[in-house]
Amino acid sequence: MATYDGLIDGLGLRGWCSGGDGPGTMSMADLLARTQGGGAGAEASGKSLWDLPFPSLNALADACPAIPRTRDLTVGLERGFLDIRDVLRVVVDPLTQPLSWMLREMLWLMTTTPWWIMIPLLMLVAWGVSRSWRVVAMVAVIIGILAFVDHYSEAMQTLAIIFVCAFICVLFGVPIGIAMARNARLQRTMTPVLDMLQTLPTFVYLIPLIFLFSVTEPKLYGIAIILYAIVPVVRMTDLGIRLVDRDVIEAADAFGLTERQKLMNVQIPLALPNIMAGVNQTIMMSLAMVVIASLVSAPGLGVLVLRGIRNLELGTGLVAGLGIVLLAILLDRVTKAALIRIDASQSGH
């Protein structure tokens, strides 16, 4: 006798459980207990309240075979997803194909360009963003260290993925944040979606994508990185636009500015520090996800970390992990220098 037989009988569901043909199917445990002469009922009656299992699907299915088990639920979800997979591919594949092209081209560009061109180019970009010789020197030193330990190609691959994914996050995230700030209903709709994206474990992003795309497609890990990293820039853009002083907005209205002029000339410039803070966090989260995405063929330093874990190569994993830390410091300092520059220019005005 199963634990919840009494509950099923008390609710009058025994006929439904047995399909109207008498008692339900006897479990192997009950059959063995009866053949041994004890009976499962005696064993169940000897159990204390302390040992009472929660009425989960599996526990109730022991008493009523008509109730689906947890395995039936998970198999049903898997079959449902596989049934709509082909339809999803028809819709999603063309939309996401440019992402694969961008990732392939950026990976090719950053790995085939000679180091004596790429390193000065990265230093030039750092100078244009930060206007700080200290930041430029740090970029040169960090890239030089990674090249010295023969991790230059992997570092360039990681940077290429981050550049593309962070660019797309900003490209879509900033307009979404602006729309949320200007539409309260859209904000209420998007907030649960952003909460879900921010709280889902990183590995969960990869599960449906593995079934949708080939492992050889760069968009497989690109989409996972974008979904994981886009949340901060959306939230901070929304917050920055909403924090613009109402007196400033009223002054803009008094001067007769249109909604577009008010957005481009007043709200976005004043919200730029918050937006840049969101971009900083998006870049950091992209870097974190690149390591996880190495499980689905994302190239870069994450592959070396994964190899160190799989093959128990302590030195390989530690050196690659140190390289990721150095890249994180580099990207963080560059974006923060850009933020300081923006704050200084606004305070100067």
N, C-alpha and C positions, 0 to 999 in steps of 0.2 A: 504493500500500500504506500503510495507516494504521500509526501508531506501535506499537500493541498487537496487530497481527495475529498476530505470533509467539506472544504470550501466549495469545490465544484458541485458536490451532491447537494449542499445547502442552497446553492443558487439555482438548482434544477437544470444544470447544464450537462448532466451525464449523457442524456440521449443525443445531444448535439456533438458531444465529444466522441461518442462511439459511432456517430453517423446513423443512429437509429437501429443498429443491428446488435444490440446487446452491449456488454462491457467493452471498454476500449482495449487496445493492445497492451498486453502485459510486458513490462520491461524485463530485461535479462536479470536485473538485480532482484526483482520480485519473484521471478521464476525460480532462481537459485535458492532464495530464502524459503519459499514454500516447499521445495523439494527437500530441504534440510529440516523441515518440520517446524521451523520457528515462525515463519510468516513475517512479512515485512511490516505488518501492522503492529506486531508486538515490539519490533525494533523501533518503529516510529514513535510508539507510545512511551518507550523508555527514554526518548530524547528530551532534554530539558529545553526551556524557553531560550536559554543561552545559545543553543545550537540551531535555533530556527532560522532557516535561510530566508533571504528576502524574496518576495514573490516576483522574481524575474521571469523572463520568457522561458528560460530553460527549466526553472523550477515548476512553473505552471504547466509546461508541456509534459513533464513527467506524470502529472495527474490527468491531463487532457491532451491527447495526441493531436487534436484539431488545432490547438494553439501553436502558431509558428515559433520555432526556436530562433535564437539570436543569429545562428548561421543562416537560416532561411532569409532573415532580414538583410544581412550583408550580401548574400548571393543575389537577392532581388535588386538591391541597389546596383550591383555590378552589372547585372544583365540589362537593367534599364539604361545605364550609361552606355553600354556597348550597342544597344539598339539605336540610340540617337547619335552615335559617334560619327557615322558616315555623313549624316546631315550637318553636324557641327563642322566637320572637316570642309564640306563644300562652302560653308559660310566663312569660317575662320581662316582657312588656308590663304585665300587671296588677300585678306586684310592684313595678315601677319607676314606675308612673304617679303615685303620691303624691309622688315626688321632683320631677316636672315641676310639679305643683300648688304645692309648697312654693317652688320657685324662682320661678315666675311671681308668686305672691302677695308674696314678699319683694321681688322686683324692683319690683313695682307700688308696694308700701308705701314703699320707700326713695327712689323717684324721684318720686312724687307728693306726698309729705309736704313742706310748705314748709321751706326751709332754716332759718328762724328757729325751727322746732320740732325738726328733725332734729339740728342741731348741738348744742343744749343737751341733747337726749336722749342723744346719743353721749357727751357730757361727763359726764352723770349715770351712765351705764353704766361709764365709765372710773373714776369716783370710787367706785362701789360695788365694783368689782373690786380697785382698787389702794389706795384711801384715801390717795392722794397728789395734792396740788394741782399738783405739777410735771407729773405725767402728764396731768392734766386740762387744764392750760394747753397742753401739747404737742399734745393732740388738737385743741383749738380752733385753734391756730396752723396745723397741717398741713391740716386741712379748710379753713380760711380761705384758705391759699395755693392749694389746688386750685380753690376756688371763684373766686378772684381771676383765675386764668388760664382761666376758663370750662371747667374739667374737673370741675365738681361732680357733674353727672349721671353721667358715666362712673365717677367714684370711688365713688359710691353703688351703682352697678350691680356694681362689683367687690366692694365690701364685702358686698353682699347675697348674692352667690354664695359668698363665703368663709364667711359666717355660717351659711348652710344646709349647705354641704358639711362644714365643720368640726364642726357640731353632729351631723350624721349619723355622721361618723367617730368622734366621742367616744361617741355613743349605742351604736354597734355595737362599736367597738374596745375600750372598757374591759371589757365583759363577755367578749369573746373573750380578752383578756389575762388576766383573772381565771381563766377556764376553763383556759387554758394553764398557769397557775401551779399549779393544783390537780390537773392531770391530765398526767402525764409523757408518756403516749402521744399525747394531743392536741398537746402541744408539739412532739413529734418529727414529727407529721404536718403541722402548720402552719408549721414553720420553713422547709421548702423553698418553700412557697407564698409566704410573706412575702419570702424571698430573691428569688424570681422577680419579684414585684411591685416590689421595690425596685431591681432591676437592669435591668428592661426599659426601653428608651429611651422617652421620653415620647410620641413620635409613634406608637409601636406600640400604645398603649392606644386610639388613635382608629380604627385600621384596622377591627377587627371591629365596633365600635360603629356606624360609618358604614353598614355593610351591614345592621345590625339595626334602626336607628331612623332616622326622618326627621331631616333637618338642622334642621327647624323645632322639633323637640322639645327642650326644655331638658335632659331627662334624658340626652341624648346626651353633652353635655359634663359634666353633673353626675356621671354614673357614672365617667367617665374621671378626674375630679378626685378622687373618693372612693377609687377603687382606688389611685391614685398616692399619696394623702396619708394613708391609714389606717394604714400600716405603723408609723410611729413611736409612735403612741399605743398600739398593740397590744403592741409590743416593750417599751416603757417600763412599761406596766402589769404585764406579766408579770414584768419584772425587779424592779419595786418590791415586788410581793407576795412574791416569792421572797427578797428581801433583808431582810424583817422578821425581827428577832432571834428565834431559836428559844426563848430564855429567856422572851421576852414571850409567845410562843405557849403555852409550858408553863404559865406563870402564868395565862393565860386558861383553859386546860384545868383547872387546879387550882380555879379559881373556878366551874367547872361551866358555862361558856358553851357554847351550841350552836354548830354550824358557821356558821350564819347570823349569830349575834351576834358571833362571833369575827371574821368577815369585815367586817361593817359597823362594829363598834366598835373594832377593833384593827388589822386588816391594812390596810384602805383608808385610814384616817386616817394611819397611818405611811407608807404608800406614796404619799400624795398629792403630795409634792414630785416624785417620779419621774413620776407621772401628769401633773402639770402641765408638766413638761419635755417629755413626749411631746406634749401638746396644743400647746405652743409650736411644736414642729417640724412638727406636722401643719398648723397654720395657715400657717407659712412655705411648706410644700410646696404647699398649696392655692393660695396666691398665685402661686407659680411656674407651676403648671399652668393657672391662669386665662389667662395670656398665651398659652400654647400652644393652649388650647381656643378661642381667638378664631378659629382656622382653621376651626372647625366651628360658627360663629355664636354663640359665647359673647360677650355684650356686655361693655362696660367699657373700661378703659384699654388692654387688650390689642388691641382693634380699632384704636385710634389708632397703636399700635406697628406693627401689621401694615400699616396704610395707609402709614405712613412708609417701610416696607421696600418695599412694592409700587410706590409712586409716586415713590420716591427723594426723599421730603420729609423732609429731615434734621431740620429744626426740629420738625416734628410728632412724629417718632419720639423725639427727645431729650426733649422736654417731657413726653410721655406716659411715657417710661421713668423720668424723674425723679419723676413722680407715683407710679409703682409703688414706687420706692425709698422715698418718703416714707410710703406706706401700710405697707410692710414694717417700717419703723422704728416707726411708730405701733403696729402689732399686736404687734411684738416687745417694745416697752417696756411695754405694758399687761399682757401675759401674764407677763413677767418680774417686774413689780411685784406681780402676784398671787402668784407663786411666793415672792418675798421675804416677803410678808405671811404666807404659810402657814408658811414656815420660822421666822419670828419668833414666831408663835403657838405652834408646837410647842416651840421652845426655851424659851419662857416657862413652858410647863407642866412 
